[in-house]
Amino acid sequence: MAVWKTVGNGTLDGISRVAGPDPIPPRHTWSFGNVMTDHMVLAEFDPETGWSSPEIRPRTPLNIDPASSCIQYGTTVFEGMKAYIGPDGEPRLFRPDMNMMRLAKSAERMALPPFDTDQVLALIKQLIIVDRRWIPLFSGYSLYIRPTLIGTRLGLSVAPSDHATLCIFLSPTGPYFRSGTKAISVLAESDIVRAWPGGTGGHKVCYGLLLLWFNGDSKYRFQ
């Protein structure tokens, strides 16, 4: 199947920048993923025309129909990456090819439309350049990157989503655990699990299966 086959062939269609961006919040207010940068990447897949020309635009909420596959059947995959400023003052990514490989594998597992991993990585790099001012310069901090692919097929029949939206957005973040390098409490659980033979443990999907533990009624204390 052809990918990025619409006008532009996957190249950036245009950049719509935020006018007069707001100041970056002080880092003591950051927790993981609670502060977002100014812009995002957006592209749409249609089975008749393929991928639309991607855009970098001001970050806004997505307009999703409640009958979309992503809402009804959880056809959403994502990836987690980080950007840093290197010793030469330029942005750096850590093994992004491996992240793109896993994103493609996750999309295949959820029967979502395929995409060109090199083109998506190029879009990520361009977005980082646009929002470069958000890359933290503090030790232990980074710019978190969240590529997300969601199924947008309309209908309640159970079927693969032949429509999709690719959204990439960024979030400056510090250490995941506020305790830093101190030891944390870990629980090995066998009742509420995300990974099982033939399941999705090797893919970035279905984290919601674990959220029952966050209700706070467990007798165990872990992080």
Summary of the structure (lengths in Angstrom):
residues: 223
radius of gyration: 18.7
end to end distance: 43.0
largest distance: 56.6
contacts: 604
relative contact order: 0.20
helix: 22%
strand: 22%
